[in-house]
Amino acid sequence: MNVSVVLFTADLRLHDHPPLRAALDGTRQVVPLFVRDRGVAEARFAAPNRLAFLADCLCDLDSGLRERGGRLVVRCGDLVEEVCKVVTEADADEVHMAADVSAYAQRREVRLRRALEGDGRRLHVHDTVTTALAPGAVTPASSDHFAVFTPYFRQWSQQRLRDPLAAPRTIRVPEGVGSGEVPSRAGLSGVSEGLNAGGEREGRKRLSAWLRRGVAAYENRHDDLAGDATSRLSPHLHFGTLSPVELVHRARRAGGPGAEAFVRQLAWRDFHRQVLAARPATATADYRTKHDRWRTERTAREDIEAWREGRTGYPIVDAAMRQLRHEGWMHNRGRLLAASFLAKTLYVDWRVGARHFLDLLVDGDVANNQLNWQWMAGTGTDTRPNRVLNPVTQARRHDPDGTYVRRWVPELASLEAPMVHEPWKLRGPERSAVDYPGPIIDLADGLARFKRARGHG
């Protein structure tokens, strides 16, 4: 066997890359290929922040390949058509790629397999490239997937993960395979001003720093909004510049309660993927319907716009939404608060919020984003579907001195806690001096409406 094609998708790295390793072990030459899939763009998934981060990742991947004697081949169009063209140009016998769980990815894989096999070629799909444990690797006795996290995590923790693979030293790419330009973030419009850089080198540097200085305190500080004590590795996991298998191994070697809490979050990521793999429709449909008659863009336009723009009158929610717009990223606790406020307090369809998050989040991921939104809306896997997070109580707990709010809502920079979390309590000249809107809804009214809608009021 002379040539194989390695199709990179959400696995833009050279370290711990099973498809690349398998291709190199079986052939003399390899075509590292990335297709800018037209179908992804048409589905509105190619948001500016992810395009910018993707460009960084592809540039870094190309650089790493060139250091090893290779290069990245970039094509644009229908993925199946472009892969088949490259296979023909390189006279390749097989294609290697990572497994994925979305409905679109599964349909695309079926199309690609049929096209290749119809031409006498083979497609090899590799698990545990974008997950630590493959979807379906553990299942309950009575179902094809776990619907509750705790029993899933119990079995997930008992599995032996494969050993991470070293990055290859040499990669030989055949001559005569044409390539478009590797994209650049230069010239992209709509990119968040504070968006971080992407790429495997950046991801590995951030991971090493996190394991040295951050993970030990993670258990106690992961909800500290002002302290920003999370790993911020989610964009690198989304684009696959870091391997989840390697992350679990390295975190476990670090040891301690913080590392255990971090590994638990990686397991949550796998949990959502095994749900989506088994139930692809949950990207848009309720996993467990409560027969909600949600408010929508048509019936709640002003409330939705206030939420998107960070002017709901609840500082902790507004701070989170403004961080999202500026960085293309949001603290996990902020995500929960923003989602609870929209879905439960405003009683707006969770899909409206999920779409807005996907428009801005650099780590916007169908499995994590949609299923976390469903979890917070009470239509997903949460065992307490009617829980409502009170933004004032949450602010006092997770931003006690108001630092996070003052960072992102400068109109309130002169206020100290607790008033920074409840500026509507100001009176007279003090209230007039603060250019910040009043609450768009009374929390008690929002809670009462939600309870009525769910049949508990």
N, C-alpha and C positions, 0 to 999 in steps of 0.2 A: 504494500500500500504506500503511495507516494505523497498524497496531499489530503489534508483534512481542513475543513472550515470550522472555526470557533466563532459562534454567534454570540456576541456580548449583548446583554439586555440590561437587567438591573444587577449586574455583577461586574462593575467597571474597575477591576483590580487585577494584579498579577499574583499577589500572595493568596494562598489557600483557594485556588481556583480549579476544582475538579474537572470541568470540561476542557480547560486548557491542558492540564496535566495528562488527561486521557488521550487527547489528540497528539500531544508530543510523544507519548509513549508508543503510539501506534503508527506514526508516519514520519517521513523525513522532513516534510515542509508543512507549514500551517498558515492559513489565511485568517488573521484576527479581524473580524468583521463587525461593524456596528451599522445598523440601518436606522436612519431617521424616519421612523414609520409614519407614513401619511395617515393611517388610521388613528394613531394616537392624537395627532394634531386635530383631526376632524372631530374627535370626541371631547374637545376642549380640555384635554388633560395636559397639553403642552403649555402650561402657564409660564409667564415671564421669569419668575424666580427659579422655577425648576429648569427652564431652558438655560439660564445663566449658570446655575450650578452644574448642569449637565455638560455645558461647554468646558468648564474648568476640568471636570472629570475626564472628558475625552482627550483634552490637550495633555493632561498628565499621563493618561494611559498610553497615548501615542509616544510621549517622551520616554516612558519606561520601556516600551517595546523597542524603540530605536537604540536605547542603551544596550539592548541585548541582541542587536543585529536585525530587528524586525521593524514593523511599522503597522499602524492601524489603517485598515481600509474602511472608508466611510461612504455609504450610499444613501440615497434619499428616494423614497417612494413607497410602494406596497412592499411590505417586508418579505412576503413569500416570493414575489416576482424577483426582487433584488437578490435574495439568497440564491435562488435558482440560477440567475445570471452569473453570479460569482462562482458558483459550483461549476458551471460550464466553462467559464474562462480559465479557471485553475485546474480543470479536469480532476476535480476532487471526488473522492469515493464516499465521504461521509461528512455529516455536520454534527457538531456537539454544541449543546446549549443547556442553560439552567431551566429547571422547572419553575412554573409560576402558577398562581392560584386564581387570578381574576377570570371572569367569564370571557373577556376579550382575549386574554393570553391563551386560555384553553382552546378557544376556537381557532386562533392563529396557529397553535401547535398542530392541531388536526389538519388544517389546510397545508401546512408545510410538510408534514409527514406524507400526506397523499401525493403531493407534487414530487417529492424526492423519490419516494418508492416507485412512482409511476415512471421514473427515469432510471431506475435501477440503482439508486443511491440510498444511503441509510441515515436515519436521524437518531442520535443518542441524546436522551434527556436525562440530566443529572439532578438528583435531589441534594438537599443540604448544601446548597450554594447560597441561597437567599434566606434560608432558615437554619436554625441549629438542629432541629428535628423535623423530618419530613411530615407534611400533613398526612394523616392516616397511619403514621407509624405506631401510634397508640390510640386505641378506641375502647369505649365502654362495651360491655357485653351486649347491650340492647340497641346500639346505634352505630352509625358510621362515623360519628364525631362526638366530642365532648361539648355539652351545652353549658357547663359550669366550670369555672376556672380551677377551683381548688382541687377537685379530683383529677383534672387534667394535669395540674402541676405536680401532684403526687406521683403520677406515673412518669411524667416528663423527667422528673428529677432522678428517677431510677435507671434511666437509659444511659448507656455508654455512648458518648458522642465519638465520631471518627476523629482521628488525629489531624491537625491542620497540615496543609501541604506547603512546602517552601516555594518561593517564587522561582521560575525557571531561570537558568543562567544564559541560555542561548535560544533564540527563536529565528528560524529561517523561513522567510516568506517567498513564495515563487514569484518570478518576474512576470510581467504582462497582465497583472490584475489591476485594473484602473480604480482610482479612488477620487472622491470629491474632497474638498478642503475640510480639515478638522474645524468644527465651528468655534467661534470665539464669543464671549459675552459682550464684546465691544459692539456698540450700535443697537443693542437690544433695548427696547423701551418698556416702561412699566416695571422695572426691577426695583425691589425695595432698597432704599438707601443703605441700610445696615446689613445687607445680606452677606453672610460669611463666604469665604472661598471654598471651593470644592476640590476633589482630587484625592487619590490614594495617599500621596505623601502627606497632605494636610490632615487626612483622617488618621493616619498612623501616628503622626506627631501629637494630635489631640488625644488619642487613646493613651499613649504613653504618659502624657502629662496628667491625664485623669486618673490613671492607675497609681501614679506617684503621689498625687496631692489631693485628689477629690473623693475617690471611692470609699475610703475609710470612714468618712463622715456621712456617706450617702443615706444610710438608714434614718439618721436623725434630722438631716437637713434637706431631704429631697422636696419637701413642700415649702421650703423657705423662699418665698417669691423674691424678696429683695436680695437674698444671698446668691441667687442664681447658681445653686449648688448641684444642678443636674449635669449629666455628662455632655449634653449637646451633640451626641453622636448620631441622633436619629436621621439627619440628612445623609450621613455616610452609610448607614444601614439601608436607607431607602434606595440609594443609587449603587449599593454594593461595593463601595470603595473599602469597606471593612467587612470581614467575614463574621457572621454571628457565631459560627463554631469557634473561631479563634477568640472572640470576645468572651465566650463562656469559659473556655480553658484558661485564659489569662486572668479573668476575674476570680476564678476559683483558686488559682495559684496565689493571688494576692491575699485571699482569705479574709475572714472577719465578717461581722454582721452587715457592714456596708456592702461588701462584695456579694453577699447572699441576697440582699435586697435588690441589687442591680441585676443579678442573674434572674431574679423573679420577674423583673420587667422585660427581660429578653424572652422569657417564657410566655409572658402575656402576648408578645408579638407573634410567637409561633401559634399560640392559642387562637388568635384572631384569624390567622391564615388557615388553620385547619377548619374553622367554621366556614370561611368564605369558599374554600375548596369544595366542601360538601354542599354548601348552599349558595351558589354564585348569585342568586337573585337578591340576596341580602345587601348587595351594593346599593339597591334602590328600594327594596321592599322590606317591610317590617319582618324581623325574625320571629317575634312573638307579638302579633297585633293586639292592640288594646282598643281597636275600632275608634281611634281618635278622629275627631272632626277638626283637624288642625286649622289654625289661621294660616293664610298664605300671603304671597306677594300682593295678591289682589285685595285681600281683606285687612292686611296689617302693614301696608307699605311704609307708613311713617315710623312705626315702631322698629321695623326691620332696618330701615336706613339709619335710625339713631343707634341701633346696636352695631351695625357695620362701621359707622363712623366714630364710635367711641364717645357718644354723648347721651347715654341713657340716664345720666344723673346718679348712677351708682359707680363711684370712683374705681373700685377694684375691677369691675367688669370693663369699664372704659379704658383703664390702664392696660389690661390684657389685649383688648382689641387694637389699641394703638401700637403696642409692641409688635403685634402680628403685622400690621401695615408697614412698620418701619424696618423690621428685621426679616420678615418672611418666616418667622418662627415665633412660637409662644411657649412659655413655661407650662408644663403639664398641669399644674394646679390651676393656672389661668384658663386652660382649655376646658377643664371641668366646670369652672365657674361660668365662663361665657356660654357654654352649651346648656347648662342647667337654666341660666337666666332666659335664654331664647326659647328653649323647648318647654320648660315647666312654668316659669314666671310669666312669660309673654304668650305661652301656648302657641308657638309658631312651629310649623312642620320642620322636623329635624333635617330634612333634605335641603331646606333653604340654608341652614347653617353649614351643613356638610359641604355644599357647593361653594360657599364663600370661603371656607377654609381651604378647599382644594384650589381655589383661584389664587391663593396667596402663600400657602405653606410650602416651603422648600422641601419638607419631608412629606408632602401630601401623598398619602398612600391609601389605596382603596380599602384594603383590609383594616388597617389601624384606624383610619379616619372615619369610615362609615360605621364600623362596628363600635367604636368608642362613642360616636354620636348616638347610635342606637342604645348603647348602655346607659347614657345619660338621659335620653328621652324616655327610657323605660320600655322600649320595644325590643330590646336586644337580650343579652345574656345576664343582665343584672338580676340577682335574686331579690332585690328590693326595688321593684320598678317604679314605685311612687315616691322615692326619696327626692327631696328638693333641697338644694344647697342655698342657704341664706347668704347673700353676698356680704352683708354687714358682719354677721358672725364669722364668716370665713375670712374676711379682711382682718378682723381683730386677731384671729388665730394665726394666720399665715403671713401677715404684714403688720405686726403689732405697732411698730413705730411709724408706719406710713411711708417708708422709704420707697417702696415699689411704686406706690401711687404717685408720689411727688416726682419720681423719675419720668413717668410717662404722661402725667396730667399736670403740666407746669402751671396751669391756672390755679392749682391748689398748693403750690410750692410754699406759700407763706403759712400754711396751716399745720398744726401739730396734731398728733393723735390725741383724742379720738375724733376730733372734728374733721380731719382730713378724710375720714371714712363716712362721715355723715354731715356734709356741708349744709344740707337743708335745715339743720338745726340752728345755724347762725341766724342772728336777728339784727335788724336795724342796719347801721352803716357797715358793719362787718360783712353782712350778706350782700349788700350792694357793691362792695369792693371786690367781690369774687365773681369773675366772668365765667360762670359754670352753670349749666342748666339744672333745673330741679328734676326730681325723679319722674320718668315717663309713666310710672305705675306705682301704686302703693303695694308693698310686698304682700300685705295681708289680702288685698284684693286679688292679686295674681294667684296666691295659694288657694283662695276660695274657688276661683274659676277652675283651676286645675283639678281640685278635688271633685267639683261638680262634674267635670268632663269625664273623669275616671270613675264616677259613681260612688265617691266616698264623701260627698258633701250634701 
